[in-house]
Amino acid sequence: MKLRALYLTNVRKFTGKRAAITGIGPGITVVSEANEFGKSTFFDAIHALFFEKYGSSAKPVKSLQPYAGGAVEVAAEIETDEGLFLVEKRFLSRKMARIVRLSDKTTIAQDDEAERWITTLLGAGDGPAGLLWVRQGLLGLEPENPRERTAQTETRRDLLSSVAGEIDAMTGGRRMDRVMRRVAEDLADIATKTGRKSGAWKMAFDEAEALKAALATLTDQVATLEIALADRKADEALLARLDLPDAKVRRQDAVLAAQAALEAARAHAGLVNAARQERDIAALHAESATSDFDAILLAAANLTTAERAAQATAAKAEVAETAAATLKTRLATANTADELACGALKLARLNLDAARRQMEARKARTEAAQLATRIEKAEAAQAQLDQSAALVKASLATADWLSRTEAAAGDVVRHEAALQAQSTTLKIHYSGQMRIALNGIPVPDNLPVLLDGEVGLDVPGIGQMTIRAQPQTANGSEQLAKAKQSRDGLLSKTGADTIGTARLQAGQRADAARQADLAKAVLETFAPDGIAALRTSKAEAELAAAEAHDDQMPSLADLFAQVTELISQQEQSAGSVRDLAAEHASAHVDAVTSRAAAAAAAQALEQAAATAGPSETRDTRRVDLMRAQAMTAETELTAETALAKVSAVAPDLATVAAELKRAEDATTAAAGQRTQVAIRLAECSAQIRSLAGNGIEERRDEVRGQLEAALANDARFEKKHAALTRLQAALETERTAAQETYFGPVQQELKPLLSILHSDAALGFDSDSLLPTSLTRGLSAETLDDLSGGTREQIAILTRLAFARLFARQGRHLPIVLDDALVYSDDDRIIKMFTALTRVAQDQQIIVFSCRQLAFQDLGGARPGVEISLA
């Protein structure tokens, strides 16, 4: 179907009028008019014509009725494969619907039959139009109304299923959805979305867990009963053994024997202690004798070492003192040379400082002369500034005053010209000496004179001439008088009598202002900080120049070179002094250290000699000490042997004491154990009576059987969940694979259109809404919500173009209608969208309503006008 013409009668703003669009082309048709012209009215009327029943009074129909009321009529000429037809409807009043075949003007269907004809032409519902017709302001792909959104989804599903063919038989369409929903419902009955058990499965699982807990409790109770029976038997046997008479006698004899053994061990321990004391005393004597002998040997060795050290340190001290004396003489010579170098350097620096001060004084003298010149020029500029500023201040002839005065003078001239144009003018050119008088006043030569009403002219030699002139208007004279008063008032402010004088006064004031500005600039140049600052600087320069003279001075470079050379020489002499002073200090320290070491060695020699004793008794003392050491060592050995003999046969006192404690503890423990066993035996018997009376073994066996049944039930649900989960995964895999083919046709139509905007772009589709949800460009994927309004708008229109192509594949050629679309597209993108529209329009009708007359000039296509006439 293609639209060829549209007719609206008494629709909204076209009250009592007929609006027509004819000449709609088979490709692109652009209706470009200003805002509020009625473009959206045509769009809504087309929708009502094809998708609202002629008898309807719904809101979309009522919205078409103008304020004045009356019937609403909408008609369209359409072209189908069977020819041209006129589809018309009248709503709200004298309702009707009619289909007219234009080839022979025959009405082929009316009212309800006409509605069925339209439904057959378009298909059930308004899904296709909702996909292809874009209302003003609709940015996305789906309407807000849930009913319309569901209808359009079903239309897309029918369209894609039809194009995809047998894929919809199971894996791609409604049957797949039903199976997927059934699997999801079955899974939801027994498990949550995260796989946790719920419903009947949770009940079976909880029952099994409860039975497990009950069985565990009963099993523990049976085990407790068995243990209690075994414990009772063991306690009865133990109690019998503890009560045997022989066991009591054996424990008493063991305690007595252990007590006797402990007394004997304690007596033998006294003998061992006495032998140990004898051994320790002998060891002390032996150690003292050894120490005395070692001391005399050490004293002899120390005496020999001290003699050698005293000789060596005395010789070293003598050498160090000689070296220190030599370095002291060299240091005195170096100090003398350094003092001479310092004196020469000081004198040279004094000469250099004097030369520098003289240079500064001469520079200050020159600067003082320059400052005097600047002061003179600054004072002259100050005088000029004061004089010009006084003139400017005294004069009232400002530029603003002159401008207002000239404006007032201009007003006078304009009012005079206006008055002159309204009045009679007399102008006389005299050729002789005679003059004509006007009201007794001679008329000037060659100057116009205004005549007001009836006037009399005295003509010499002729008589009096009366002239009746047009009287001057009171308003014009009054305005002229006011203008003159304003001009004269402004002139009087400065004492000027004419505009020329006023201009002269203003010029003089402007010249004075310029002279003041120039003087101020000169003053700022020569005295930026003021004349007083210049005078202060001049006084300081004159003071600094007091020492200046014109005597010849040595060269500063020569003086500086001399000072530099003397500094080098002084640094060398000072370095020599430092080096020799360091060497002398080191030598002096060595001499003092050596002398101290010699004194210490002599003192050590004296101490070693005193420790070693007189030389004549040293050998005798060494032999006596050696003999005493041997005797004490033999005594110590004898005492050690005696201690070893006594210790070898001594019983272990700790062991004997432990044996006694063990025998006593065994007797006490036996008595305590018998009491504990008796108590435990009574408790065990009570527990056995309690457990055996409840039939816990029979109850355990019963619960075990119930648990086996519950586990089997839980296992069945486990297998069912695994099977449904596996089936769901397999169905998802199959549907994902099928959807690649399912969305293949629309992707195939979209690809060339999308490449016009983005060369490397692709759209991702949602399996539920069957609409694009993401845009991939390069390696970056973005959801449609993250895109700009312009990009979403462009994708929405391109998708509709692709769906239109799919409808065309089925033989359902529906026009694409866009009402003020592409409002968010920039200049570059809108041209590319025009290219996409032109590409599709080669075999698809596209009708564009737009208020953007300039922007849509580049779209091309047919440009029919809107004809409005009386209904």
C-alpha positions in Angstrom: 0.0 0.0 0.0 1.1 3.5 -0.8 -0.5 6.8 0.1 -1.2 9.2 -2.8 -3.2 12.0 -1.2 -4.7 13.0 2.1 -7.8 15.0 2.8 -8.9 16.4 6.2 -12.3 18.2 6.7 -13.2 20.0 9.9 -10.2 18.5 11.8 -8.7 20.5 14.7 -7.4 23.9 13.5 -9.0 23.3 10.1 -12.4 24.2 11.5 -14.9 24.4 8.7 -12.1 23.9 6.2 -10.7 21.2 3.9 -7.0 20.6 4.0 -5.4 18.4 1.3 -2.0 17.1 0.5 -1.8 15.7 -3.1 1.0 14.5 -5.3 2.6 12.2 -2.7 5.4 10.3 -4.5 6.2 6.6 -4.3 9.6 7.3 -2.7 10.4 10.1 -0.3 7.8 12.9 0.3 8.6 15.8 2.5 5.9 18.0 4.0 7.9 20.9 5.4 5.9 23.6 7.2 6.3 25.9 10.1 5.3 25.0 13.7 1.6 24.8 14.5 0.7 24.5 10.8 -1.0 21.2 11.4 1.6 18.5 10.4 0.9 16.4 13.5 -2.8 16.8 12.8 -2.3 15.0 9.5 -0.3 12.3 11.2 -3.0 11.7 13.9 -5.7 11.8 11.2 -4.0 9.1 9.1 -3.7 6.9 12.2 -7.4 7.3 13.0 -8.4 6.6 9.4 -6.7 3.2 9.3 -6.8 2.1 13.0 -9.9 3.6 14.6 -13.4 2.3 13.9 -15.7 4.8 12.2 -18.2 4.5 15.1 -15.5 5.1 17.8 -15.6 8.1 20.2 -12.3 7.2 21.8 -9.8 9.8 22.9 -7.7 9.7 19.7 -10.9 10.4 17.7 -12.2 13.1 20.1 -8.9 14.8 19.9 -9.4 15.5 16.2 -12.6 17.4 16.7 -12.3 21.2 16.7 -13.6 23.4 19.4 -16.6 24.3 17.3 -17.6 20.7 17.1 -19.1 18.9 14.2 -18.3 15.8 12.2 -14.6 14.9 11.6 -13.8 13.6 8.1 -10.6 12.0 7.0 -9.8 10.4 3.6 -6.8 9.1 1.8 -6.1 8.0 -1.8 -4.1 4.8 -1.7 -2.4 2.6 -4.3 -2.4 -1.2 -3.9 -1.6 -4.1 -6.3 -5.3 -4.0 -7.3 -5.3 -0.3 -8.2 -6.2 3.1 -6.7 -8.8 3.4 -4.0 -10.2 6.2 -1.8 -10.5 5.3 1.9 -12.7 7.7 3.8 -14.3 7.9 7.3 -16.6 10.3 9.1 -16.4 10.3 12.9 -18.6 11.5 15.8 -21.5 12.7 13.7 -23.3 11.0 10.7 -20.6 8.3 11.1 -19.6 6.3 8.1 -16.8 4.4 6.4 -16.4 3.9 2.7 -14.0 2.4 0.1 -14.2 3.7 -3.4 -12.4 2.2 -6.4 -11.2 5.3 -8.2 -10.9 3.7 -11.6 -14.7 3.6 -12.0 -15.8 5.6 -9.0 -17.5 2.5 -7.6 -18.1 2.1 -3.8 -16.9 -1.4 -3.1 -17.4 -1.4 0.7 -19.2 0.6 3.3 -19.1 0.9 7.1 -18.3 -2.5 8.8 -17.4 -4.0 5.4 -15.1 -1.1 4.8 -13.4 -1.7 8.2 -12.9 -5.4 7.3 -11.4 -4.3 3.9 -8.9 -2.1 5.8 -8.1 -4.8 8.3 -7.4 -7.2 5.4 -5.2 -4.6 3.7 -3.1 -3.8 6.8 -3.3 -7.0 8.8 -4.9 -7.4 12.3 -4.1 -4.8 14.9 -2.0 -1.7 14.5 1.3 -3.4 15.1 2.8 -2.7 11.7 1.9 1.0 11.8 3.2 1.2 15.4 6.5 -0.1 14.1 6.8 2.1 11.1 5.0 5.3 12.0 7.0 7.6 14.4 5.0 10.1 16.4 6.5 13.5 17.2 8.7 13.3 20.3 9.0 9.5 20.3 12.7 8.8 20.8 12.8 5.1 21.6 11.5 2.0 19.8 8.5 1.2 22.1 5.5 3.2 23.1 4.7 3.9 26.8 1.3 2.2 26.7 1.6 -1.4 27.9 -1.1 -2.6 25.5 0.5 -1.0 22.5 3.9 -2.3 23.6 2.6 -5.9 23.9 0.8 -5.7 20.5 4.0 -4.4 18.8 6.1 -7.2 20.4 3.7 -9.8 19.0 3.8 -8.1 15.6 7.6 -8.3 15.6 7.5 -11.9 16.7 5.0 -12.8 14.0 7.1 -11.0 11.4 10.4 -12.5 12.4 8.9 -16.0 12.8 7.3 -15.7 9.4 10.6 -14.6 7.8 12.7 -17.1 9.6 10.4 -20.0 8.6 10.6 -23.3 10.3 12.9 -22.1 13.1 9.8 -20.9 15.0 8.5 -24.5 15.0 10.4 -25.2 18.2 13.6 -23.4 19.0 13.0 -19.8 18.0 9.4 -18.8 18.7 6.3 -19.2 20.8 6.5 -23.0 21.3 10.1 -22.6 22.6 8.8 -19.8 24.9 6.1 -22.1 26.3 8.6 -24.9 26.8 11.0 -22.6 28.5 8.3 -21.2 30.7 7.1 -24.7 31.7 10.7 -25.8 32.5 11.2 -22.6 34.5 7.9 -23.1 36.4 8.8 -26.8 37.2 12.2 -25.6 38.5 10.6 -22.8 40.5 8.4 -25.5 42.2 11.4 -27.3 43.7 14.3 -24.8 43.7 15.1 -21.1 43.8 16.8 -19.2 40.9 20.1 -19.6 42.7 19.7 -23.5 42.9 18.6 -23.7 46.6 16.0 -26.3 47.4 12.4 -25.1 47.9 8.8 -26.4 47.9 8.3 -30.1 47.9 12.0 -30.8 47.5 12.8 -28.6 50.5 10.2 -30.5 52.5 11.6 -33.9 51.5 15.2 -32.7 52.3 14.1 -31.2 55.7 12.3 -34.5 56.5 15.4 -36.5 55.7 17.6 -34.2 57.7 15.2 -34.5 60.7 15.2 -38.3 60.4 19.0 -38.3 60.2 19.2 -36.3 63.4 16.7 -38.6 65.1 18.6 -41.7 64.0 21.8 -40.2 65.2 20.3 -39.5 68.6 18.8 -43.1 68.9 22.1 -44.6 67.7 24.0 -42.7 70.3 21.5 -43.8 73.0 21.9 -47.5 71.9 25.7 -47.1 72.0 25.4 -45.4 75.4 23.4 -48.5 76.7 26.0 -50.9 75.4 28.8 -49.0 77.0 26.9 -48.8 80.3 26.4 -52.6 80.3 30.1 -53.2 79.6 31.1 -50.6 82.3 28.9 -52.3 84.9 30.4 -55.7 84.3 34.0 -54.2 84.5 33.2 -52.3 87.7 31.7 -55.4 89.4 34.9 -57.4 88.7 37.1 -54.6 89.9 35.1 -54.2 93.1 35.5 -58.0 93.8 39.3 -57.7 93.3 39.6 -54.7 95.6 37.8 -56.6 98.4 40.2 -59.7 98.4 41.8 -60.1 102.0 45.3 -61.1 100.6 45.5 -57.8 98.6 45.0 -55.7 101.8 47.8 -57.6 103.7 50.2 -57.2 100.7 49.7 -53.5 100.6 50.4 -53.1 104.4 53.6 -55.1 104.2 54.8 -53.0 101.3 54.4 -49.8 103.3 56.4 -51.2 106.3 59.3 -52.5 104.1 59.5 -49.1 102.3 59.8 -47.2 105.6 62.7 -49.4 106.9 64.6 -49.0 103.6 64.2 -45.2 103.8 65.8 -45.1 107.3 68.9 -47.1 106.1 69.3 -44.9 103.1 69.3 -41.8 105.2 72.1 -43.2 107.5 74.4 -44.1 104.5 73.8 -40.6 103.1 75.5 -39.1 106.2 78.7 -41.2 105.6 78.8 -39.9 102.0 78.5 -36.3 103.1 81.5 -36.6 105.5 83.7 -38.1 102.8 82.7 -35.3 100.4 83.8 -32.7 103.0 87.2 -34.3 103.3 87.6 -34.3 99.6 86.6 -30.6 99.2 89.2 -29.5 101.9 92.0 -31.4 100.2 91.0 -29.8 96.8 91.2 -26.3 98.4 94.8 -26.9 99.6 95.9 -28.3 96.3 94.4 -25.3 94.4 96.2 -22.8 96.8 99.6 -24.5 96.3 99.2 -24.5 92.5 98.2 -20.8 92.5 101.3 -19.9 94.5 103.6 -21.8 92.2 102.0 -20.3 89.1 102.3 -16.8 90.6 106.1 -17.0 91.1 106.6 -18.3 87.5 104.4 -15.4 86.1 106.3 -12.8 88.2 109.7 -14.0 86.7 108.2 -13.8 83.1 106.8 -10.3 83.7 110.1 -9.0 85.1 111.9 -10.0 81.8 109.2 -8.4 79.7 109.3 -5.2 81.7 113.0 -4.8 81.3 112.8 -5.1 77.5 109.9 -2.6 77.3 111.7 0.0 79.4 114.7 -0.1 77.1 112.6 0.2 73.9 110.3 3.0 75.1 113.3 5.1 76.4 115.0 5.0 72.9 111.7 5.8 71.1 111.1 8.9 73.4 114.5 10.3 72.6 113.9 10.1 68.8 110.4 11.7 69.1 111.7 14.6 71.1 114.5 15.3 68.5 111.9 15.3 65.7 109.6 17.7 67.5 112.4 20.2 68.2 113.3 20.3 64.5 109.7 20.9 63.3 109.3 23.7 65.9 112.2 25.6 64.3 110.7 25.1 60.8 107.3 26.3 62.0 108.7 29.6 63.4 110.3 30.3 60.0 107.0 29.6 58.2 105.1 31.9 60.5 107.4 34.8 59.8 107.0 34.3 56.0 103.2 34.2 56.4 103.1 37.5 58.4 105.1 39.2 55.7 102.6 37.9 53.0 99.6 39.0 55.1 101.0 42.5 55.4 101.6 42.9 51.7 98.1 41.6 50.9 96.5 44.0 53.4 98.3 47.0 51.8 97.3 45.9 48.3 93.6 45.6 49.4 93.7 49.1 50.9 94.9 50.5 47.6 92.2 48.6 45.7 89.5 49.9 48.1 90.7 53.5 47.7 90.6 53.2 43.9 87.1 51.7 44.0 85.8 54.5 46.3 87.2 57.1 44.0 85.4 55.5 41.0 82.1 55.5 42.9 82.6 59.2 43.9 83.2 60.2 40.3 80.1 58.2 39.2 78.1 59.9 41.9 79.3 63.3 40.7 78.1 62.5 37.2 74.8 61.2 38.5 74.3 64.4 40.6 74.6 66.5 37.4 72.1 64.3 35.6 69.7 64.5 38.4 69.9 68.3 38.4 68.9 68.3 34.7 66.0 65.9 35.4 64.8 68.1 38.3 64.9 71.2 36.1 62.8 69.4 33.4 60.4 67.9 36.0 59.8 71.4 37.6 59.0 72.9 34.2 56.6 70.0 33.5 55.0 70.5 36.9 54.5 74.2 36.2 53.0 73.4 32.8 50.7 70.8 34.5 49.5 73.2 37.2 48.8 76.0 34.6 46.9 73.7 32.2 45.0 72.0 35.0 43.9 75.4 36.3 42.7 76.3 32.8 40.8 73.0 32.5 39.2 73.4 35.9 38.2 77.1 35.3 36.6 76.3 31.9 33.0 75.0 31.7 33.3 74.3 28.0 33.4 70.6 28.2 33.0 68.2 25.3 29.7 67.1 26.7 28.5 70.8 27.0 29.6 71.5 23.5 27.8 68.4 22.2 24.6 69.4 24.0 25.0 73.0 22.8 25.5 72.0 19.2 22.5 69.7 19.6 20.4 72.6 20.9 21.6 74.8 18.0 20.7 72.1 15.6 17.2 72.0 17.1 16.9 75.8 16.5 17.9 75.4 12.9 15.5 72.5 12.4 12.6 74.4 14.0 13.4 77.5 12.0 13.5 75.4 8.8 10.2 73.8 9.8 8.6 77.2 10.5 10.0 78.6 7.3 8.6 75.8 5.4 5.2 76.4 6.9 5.3 80.3 6.4 5.6 82.8 3.6 9.1 84.1 3.0 10.0 87.5 1.5 13.4 87.9 -0.1 14.4 91.1 -2.0 17.5 91.7 -4.2 18.1 95.5 -4.4 19.7 97.1 -7.4 19.8 100.6 -6.0 20.1 102.5 -2.8 16.3 102.6 -2.0 15.1 100.2 0.7 11.7 98.7 1.4 10.5 98.9 5.0 8.5 96.1 6.7 6.4 97.6 9.5 8.9 100.5 9.6 12.0 98.3 9.6 14.1 98.1 6.4 14.2 94.7 4.8 17.8 93.4 4.4 19.3 92.6 1.0 19.2 89.1 -0.2 18.0 87.6 3.2 14.8 85.8 3.7 12.2 87.4 6.0 9.3 85.4 7.4 5.8 87.0 7.0 3.2 86.3 9.6 -0.4 87.1 8.7 -1.2 90.5 7.1 1.9 92.8 6.9 2.5 96.2 5.2 5.5 97.0 3.0 6.5 100.7 2.6 7.8 101.0 -1.0 9.6 104.4 -1.5 8.3 106.4 -4.4 5.4 104.0 -4.9 3.4 103.7 -1.7 2.4 100.9 0.7 2.0 97.3 -0.3 -0.2 94.9 1.9 0.6 91.2 1.8 -1.7 88.6 3.4 0.7 85.7 4.3 -0.1 82.4 5.9 0.0 83.0 9.7 2.7 81.0 11.6 1.4 78.2 13.8 1.5 78.8 17.5 3.0 75.3 18.1 5.9 75.9 15.7 6.7 79.3 17.1 6.5 78.0 20.6 8.9 75.1 19.8 11.3 77.5 18.1 11.3 79.8 21.2 12.0 76.8 23.5 14.8 75.6 21.3 16.4 79.1 21.3 16.0 79.4 25.0 17.7 76.0 25.5 20.6 77.0 23.1 21.0 80.5 24.7 20.9 79.0 28.2 23.8 76.6 27.3 25.8 79.3 25.7 25.4 81.6 28.7 27.1 79.0 31.0 30.5 79.9 29.5 29.7 83.4 28.3 29.6 82.4 24.6 27.4 84.4 22.3 27.5 82.1 19.2 28.2 78.5 18.4 31.5 79.5 16.9 32.6 81.0 20.2 31.4 77.9 22.0 33.5 75.7 19.7 36.5 78.0 20.3 36.1 77.7 24.1 35.7 74.0 24.0 38.8 73.7 21.7 40.8 75.9 24.2 39.7 73.6 27.1 40.6 70.5 25.1 44.0 72.0 24.2 44.6 72.7 27.9 43.6 69.2 28.8 46.0 67.8 26.2 48.8 70.0 27.5 48.1 68.8 31.1 48.2 65.2 29.9 51.5 65.8 28.1 53.0 67.6 31.1 51.8 64.8 33.4 53.5 62.2 31.1 56.7 64.2 31.1 56.6 64.5 34.8 56.1 60.8 35.3 59.0 60.1 32.9 61.5 62.4 34.7 60.1 62.0 38.3 58.1 58.8 38.6 58.5 59.0 42.4 58.1 62.8 42.6 60.4 65.8 42.5 61.2 65.5 46.2 62.5 62.0 45.6 64.8 63.4 42.8 66.1 66.1 45.1 66.8 63.5 47.8 68.7 61.4 45.3 70.6 64.4 44.1 71.6 65.3 47.7 72.7 61.7 48.3 74.8 61.7 45.0 76.4 65.0 45.9 77.3 63.6 49.4 78.8 60.5 47.7 80.8 62.7 45.3 82.4 64.8 48.0 85.7 62.7 47.8 85.9 62.8 44.0 89.0 64.4 42.5 90.6 64.5 39.1 94.1 63.1 40.0 95.4 60.2 38.0 94.6 56.8 39.5 96.3 53.4 39.0 94.4 50.9 36.9 91.8 48.9 38.9 92.7 45.9 36.8 96.3 46.1 37.8 95.4 46.6 41.5 93.0 43.7 41.3 95.7 41.4 39.6 98.2 42.4 42.3 95.7 41.6 45.1 94.9 38.2 43.4 98.6 37.3 43.2 99.2 38.3 46.8 96.2 36.3 47.9 97.7 33.2 46.1 101.1 33.8 47.9 99.5 34.3 51.3 97.4 31.1 50.8 100.6 29.2 50.0 102.4 30.6 53.1 99.4 29.9 55.2 99.2 26.4 53.9 102.8 25.8 54.8 102.2 27.1 58.3 99.1 24.8 58.6 101.1 21.8 57.3 104.1 22.4 59.6 101.8 23.2 62.6 100.1 19.8 62.0 103.4 18.0 61.7 104.8 19.7 64.8 101.6 19.0 66.8 101.8 15.3 65.7 105.5 15.1 66.6 104.9 16.8 69.9 102.1 14.3 70.7 104.4 11.4 69.7 107.2 12.8 72.0 104.8 13.3 74.9 103.3 9.8 74.3 106.7 8.2 74.0 108.0 9.8 77.2 104.8 8.7 79.1 105.2 5.2 77.7 108.8 5.2 78.9 107.8 6.3 82.4 105.0 3.7 82.5 107.5 1.0 81.4 110.0 2.0 84.1 107.2 1.9 86.7 106.1 -1.6 85.4 109.7 -2.7 85.8 109.8 -1.6 89.4 106.4 -3.4 90.1 107.6 -6.7 88.4 110.9 -6.6 90.4 109.0 -6.1 93.7 106.6 -9.0 92.8 109.5 -11.4 91.9 111.2 -10.6 95.2 115.0 -10.5 95.9 116.9 -12.2 93.2 118.9 -14.3 95.7 115.8 -16.1 97.1 113.9 -16.7 93.9 115.2 -20.2 93.2 114.7 -21.5 96.8 111.1 -20.2 96.9 110.3 -21.9 93.5 111.5 -25.4 94.7 109.5 -25.1 98.0 106.3 -24.2 96.2 106.8 -27.0 93.7 107.1 -29.6 96.6 104.0 -28.2 98.4 102.0 -28.5 95.1 102.9 -32.2 94.8 101.9 -33.0 98.4 98.5 -31.3 98.3 97.7 -33.1 95.0 98.4 -36.5 96.5 96.1 -35.7 99.6 93.3 -34.6 97.2 93.5 -37.9 95.3 93.3 -40.0 98.5 90.1 -38.1 99.6 88.5 -38.5 96.2 89.1 -42.3 96.2 87.5 -42.6 99.7 84.4 -40.6 98.5 84.1 -42.8 95.4 84.1 -46.0 97.5 81.4 -44.7 99.9 79.2 -43.3 97.1 79.4 -46.6 95.1 77.4 -48.5 97.7 75.0 -45.7 98.7 71.3 -46.5 98.1 69.3 -43.9 96.0 67.5 -41.8 98.7 64.9 -40.4 96.2 64.1 -43.8 94.9 63.6 -45.3 98.4 61.4 -42.3 99.3 59.4 -42.7 96.0 58.9 -46.4 96.8 57.5 -45.5 100.3 55.1 -42.9 98.7 54.0 -45.4 96.1 53.1 -48.0 98.7 51.2 -45.4 100.8 49.4 -43.9 97.8 48.4 -47.5 96.6 46.7 -48.2 100.0 44.9 -44.8 99.9 44.0 -45.1 96.2 42.6 -48.6 96.7 40.3 -47.3 99.4 39.2 -44.3 97.2 38.9 -46.4 94.1 36.5 -48.8 95.9 34.3 -45.9 96.9 34.3 -44.5 93.3 33.6 -47.9 91.7 30.6 -48.4 94.1 29.2 -45.0 93.2 29.8 -45.5 89.4 28.3 -49.0 89.6 25.1 -47.5 91.1 24.8 -44.7 88.5 25.5 -47.2 85.7 22.7 -49.5 86.9 20.3 -46.6 87.0 21.2 -45.5 83.4 20.7 -49.1 82.1 17.3 -49.4 83.7 16.3 -46.0 82.1 17.5 -46.8 78.6 16.4 -50.4 78.5 12.9 -49.5 79.5 12.3 -47.1 76.5 12.8 -49.7 73.7 15.4 -47.5 72.0 16.8 -50.4 69.8 13.3 -51.0 68.3 12.8 -47.2 67.8 16.3 -46.9 66.1 15.4 -49.7 63.6 12.0 -48.0 62.8 13.6 -44.5 62.2 16.3 -46.1 60.0 13.6 -47.4 57.7 11.9 -44.1 57.5 15.2 -42.3 56.7 15.9 -44.7 53.8 12.5 -43.8 52.3 13.1 -40.0 52.8 16.5 -40.2 51.2 15.1 -41.9 48.3 12.5 -39.2 47.9 15.1 -36.5 48.2 17.2 -38.3 45.6 14.3 -38.3 43.2 13.9 -34.5 43.5 17.7 -34.2 43.1 17.6 -36.1 39.8 14.5 -34.1 38.7 16.3 -30.8 39.5 19.4 -31.9 37.6 17.4 -33.0 34.6 15.4 -29.8 34.5 18.5 -27.7 34.9 20.2 -29.6 32.1 17.1 -29.3 29.9 17.0 -25.5 30.6 20.6 -25.1 29.7 20.2 -27.1 26.5 17.1 -25.1 25.6 18.9 -21.8 26.2 21.8 -23.0 24.1 19.5 -24.0 21.3 17.5 -20.8 21.5 20.7 -18.7 21.5 21.9 -20.6 18.4 18.4 -20.3 16.8 18.1 -16.6 17.6 21.2 -15.9 15.5 19.1 -17.1 12.6 16.0 -15.7 14.1 17.4 -12.1 14.1 19.4 -12.7 10.9 16.9 -11.1 8.6 16.5 -7.9 10.5 20.3 -7.7 11.0 20.8 -8.3 7.3 18.5 -5.3 6.5 20.1 -3.2 9.3 23.7 -3.8 8.4 24.0 -1.6 5.2 21.9 1.2 6.9 23.9 1.2 10.1 27.2 1.2 8.1 26.2 4.6 6.7 26.5 6.0 10.2 29.2 3.8 11.7 31.4 1.6 9.5 32.3 -0.9 12.2 29.0 -1.0 14.2 26.6 -3.8 15.0 23.4 -4.0 17.1 22.6 -6.6 19.8 18.9 -7.7 20.2 16.9 -8.7 23.2 15.2 -12.1 22.9 12.1 -11.0 24.8 11.3 -7.6 23.3 12.9 -8.5 19.9 14.4 -4.9 19.8 18.0 -3.6 19.9 19.5 -3.2 23.3 23.2 -2.4 22.6 25.5 -0.8 20.0 28.9 -2.2 19.4 31.5 0.0 17.7 34.9 -1.6 17.3 35.7 -3.4 20.6 33.4 -1.2 22.7 29.8 -2.2 23.5 27.3 0.3 25.0 23.7 -0.1 26.0 21.2 2.1 24.3 20.5 4.0 27.5 24.1 5.1 27.6 24.0 6.6 24.1 23.1 10.2 23.3 19.6 11.2 22.4 20.6 11.7 18.8 22.2 8.3 18.4 19.2 6.5 20.0 16.9 8.4 17.7 18.9 7.4 14.6 19.0 3.7 15.7 15.2 3.8 16.3 14.5 5.1 12.8 17.0 2.7 11.1 15.4 -0.2 12.9 12.0 0.8 11.7 13.4 1.0 8.2 14.7 -2.5 8.5 11.3 -3.8 9.8 9.6 -2.0 6.8 11.9 -4.0 4.5 10.9 -7.2 6.2 7.2 -6.4 5.8 7.9 -5.7 2.1 9.4 -9.2 1.8 6.0 -10.6 2.9 4.2 -8.5 0.3 3.0 -6.0 3.0 4.1 -2.7 1.6 3.3 -0.2 4.3 4.5 3.5 4.1 6.9 4.8 6.7 5.5 8.0 8.3 7.8 10.3 10.3 6.4 13.3 12.2 9.2 15.7 13.2 11.8 13.0 13.5 15.6 13.5 13.6 15.3 16.5 15.9 18.4 15.5 17.9 20.7 14.8 15.0 23.7 17.0 14.3 24.4 18.4 10.8 26.8 15.6 9.8 24.6 12.7 11.1 21.4 14.1 9.6 22.9 14.1 6.1 23.9 10.4 6.6 20.4 9.7 7.8 19.0 11.4 4.6 21.3 9.0 2.7 19.8 6.0 4.5 16.2 7.2 3.9 17.0 7.7 0.2 18.5 4.2 0.0 15.3 2.6 1.5 13.0 4.9 -0.5 14.1 3.3 -3.8 11.4 0.7 -3.3 9.7 1.9 -0.1 7.3 4.9 0.4 8.5 7.4 3.1 6.5 10.4 4.2 8.2 13.0 6.3 6.5 15.8 8.2 8.9 18.4 9.5 9.1 22.0 10.7 12.8 22.2 10.0 12.4 23.7 6.5 16.1 24.6 6.1 17.6 21.4 7.5 15.4 19.1 5.3 16.2 20.9 2.1 19.0 18.4 1.6 16.7 15.4 1.8 15.2 15.7 -1.6 12.1 13.9 -2.7 8.6 15.2 -3.6 7.5 18.4 -2.0 3.7 18.7 -2.1 2.0 21.7 -0.6 -1.0 21.8 1.7 -4.1 23.2 0.0 -6.7 24.7 2.3 -10.2 25.6 1.2 -13.7 26.1 2.6 -15.4 22.8 3.3 
